[in-house]
């Protein structure tokens, strides 16, 4: 399959899974993770209908954003404080905020650029030491303390599940969904200025499970861009 064919195939499969889960396919964004490919492959995906791409390195985010400024560019990688200005200058949405200290820095960078930066809080639902993210019990406090930051918009949560263990995958995705529901109830009860509408969970290996637990963004790279992947 070509990049265009693989993208269209995954989008069609995603639409089917949404309908099986009695969800509107338009409510789930297919984020094409382009971190391993060059601009020519991004262009092929755009021609096939892709409108949002994920990058995990600031330099590539900047380069590809410059080449294709009319699509969404999401930052999904580790955030280094010294590169926050670069990330904010090009990112539509930052998925991977996992340190509270970064919120004020993102806010300041966004203010200097005259924008409000959309972002998600990364949550380590599985508790794996190898994964970044806030502990689930810490997220409510982070939201409360971030209320005064006017140039960021915390729009939801992100997580990654352990690979190869279906029970652990389902537990991780259900855990993030339950946390989101708990936070929504707290926000409503306490009148906090948030609307957590986004859940970023599900990748090439486990996006089907994520759809059933309410994901609104699936992050898929290999299944779109790898010649070795059998869709």
N, C-alpha and C positions, 0 to 999 in steps of 0.2 A: 504493500500500500504506500501511497505518497503521503506527505504531511497533510495535504488538503483532505485526502480521503480519510485518513485516520482521525483528523479533527471532526469531520462531519459524522463519522461513525460513532465516536465517543459522544458527541452531542445528541445523536439520535438515541443511543443507549441510555443516556442521562434522562432524556425526555420520557423514555419508556419506564424507567425506574421511578421517576416522579409520579407518573400516572398510576403505577402500581401502588404507590404509597398515598394515593389520593391527594397529591400535591400539584400545584401549578408549576410546570417546567420553567416558566418565566421567573419564578422565585428563586431559582438556583443558578448562580453564575458559574460558568465553566472557565476557570482561570488557567490559561495555557502557560505552564511553567517553562519559560524559554531560556533558563540559565545555562543550558549546555549547548545551545545552538547559536548560529550567527544570524545576521540580519536577513539573509536570503530566506531562511526558514520561517522567520517571523512574518515576512511578507507573504509567503505562501499560506500561512495560517490566517492572516488577515483576509486574503482573497477568498478563503473558505468560510469566512464569517466570524472569525475570532475578533473580539473587541477588548479583551483584557488579558494581560500577560504578567507573569510573576518573575522577579529577579531576586537573587540573594547576595549580589555584590554591588556596591554603590557605583563603581566605574561602569559596569555593564548597564545598570539602570539608567545612568546618565546618557550613555552612548545610544542605547536603543530608544530612549525617550526622545532624544534629539532627532533620530531617524524617522520615528513614527509618533509625533506629538498628539495625534488625534485619536489615539486609543488609550485605554487605561493602563497605567503601570503600577503594579503592586510590589511593595518590598516585603520579602518573606524570609530574609536572612538575619543573621546575628547583627545586632546594632552596636557599632562602636561610637562612643561619644564624639570623637573627632570628625566623624563622617555624617553626623546628624543633619547638618546644613545641606549637604549634597543630597541626602535621601529625601528630605522635605522638599527640596526644589523640584523633584521629579515625580514623587510618589502620589498617586491618587489615594491609595490606602496603604497603611503600614500594618502588617499582620502580627509582627513579632516583638511587641513591646513587653519585655519581661523584667524590667528594672524600674522601680518607682522614680528613681533619680532621673531617668530619661524623659519623663513626662514634662518636667519644667523646661528641659533643654529643647525638646521638640516644640513646645509652646513658644519659646523665645525665637527659635528659628522661623517658625511659621509667622510670627508677628513681624519679623524683619522683612518677610516676603509678601506681607499683606494677604495672607491666606489663613484659612482654618484647616488644620491638618486632620483628616479622618484617620482613625487608628483602631486597632483591636488589642486587647490584652491577651497575651499568651498564657495559658494555664496548663500546668503539668498535672493533668488529671491522673495519669497512671502512676505517678510518684517515682518514675525511673530517674536514677541519678544522672544518667547520660542525657536527659532532656532538660531544656530550659523551661522557664515559666513560673508564674506565681503559684503558690499552693492555693487550692480552691478556697480554703478558709480565709485567705488574706485578701481576696479580690474585693469584697465589700468595703473594707477599710481603704483600699487604694482609690476606689470610686469616690468615697466621701472626701478624702483629702485632695482629690484632683478637681473638685468643683470650681475652684476659683481660677482655673486656667482657661482663659477665654479664647485662645487660638488653637485649641485641640477639640476634637469631637470623638469621644470614646463611643464607638458604635456597636461593639460586641466583643466576642471572645474567639480565641483560636486554640486548637490543640493538635497534637500528633499522637497517634495510637501506636502501641508496640506492633512490630511486624510479625506476621506468621502465626498469630494466636487469635483465633476468631473470638473466643470468650473475652480475652483482654481487650480486643478491638471494640466489641459491643459494650463492654463495661466502661471503657474510656469515653465513647461517644454518648452513651446514656448519662454518664456522669457530667459531661459538659452541658448537655441539654437540661438536666435537673438543676445544675448550678445556675444556668441562665434563668430558669423559671423562678428560682428562689430570689435571685437578684431583682427580677422584674417585680415580684411581690414587695420586696423591700423598698424599691424605688417608688412604687405607687403609694405605699403606706407612709413613707417619710417625705414624699414630695421632692425627691432628688431630681436634678435636671438631666436625666439620661433617658435614652430610648435604645435599649440594646437589641437591635433588630438583626444583627449579623452573627452567624456561627460559621467559622471557617474550619472545616474538618473533613477529612477524606482526601486521599491521594490515589495514585494509579492502582495500588493493591487493595484499597478498602473503601473506595468512594461509594460503592453500592450500599454498604452498611450505613454509611454516614447519611445517605438520603433518608433512610427510615427514621433517623433520629433528629431530623430537622435541620441539617446543614443548609446554609444559603450560599456557600462558596466551596467548590471542590477544586483542589490544586493538582492538576494533572500535567505531567511532563513527558515521561517515557512513552505513554500510550499514544501520544500525539507526535512526538518528534523522533522517536527511535526506530530505525530501520529493523532492529532486531526484535521489536515487540510485536507479538501476534495478537491483534485485537480480537 
